[in-house]
């Protein structure tokens, strides 16, 4: 599932649950919301608060992703550069190790096959 599809589903679920639980809460406790002396419809009161909450969550998500995303990106750049330097310095040793492993692996495999046949 893509990030944006998951995000849209999370927003829809948040709005739906806020509406359902909000209406139930307002009816259960018989709460009436007034603004400037006028009674606000329960659906409008819950809808405005739900949309404001979703906007605040999206702003927080953008901040968190940008901060941690840049931290993870910088960490991966540092680890990648260390790995490239290590491979660049030790490539002859690594090449010899891979050749030895390939040579000994084939002999061990053929010995095992001979034992089981």
KAVENTA-V157823 format. One record per helix or strand of 3 or more residues. SS is the DSSP state (H for helix, E for strand). FROM is the first residue (numbers start at 0). TO is the last residue. Records with the same first field share a line. If there is no record, write none. Layout:
SS: FROM-TO + FROM-TO
This chain:
H: 2-28 + 41-115
E: 32-34 + 37-39
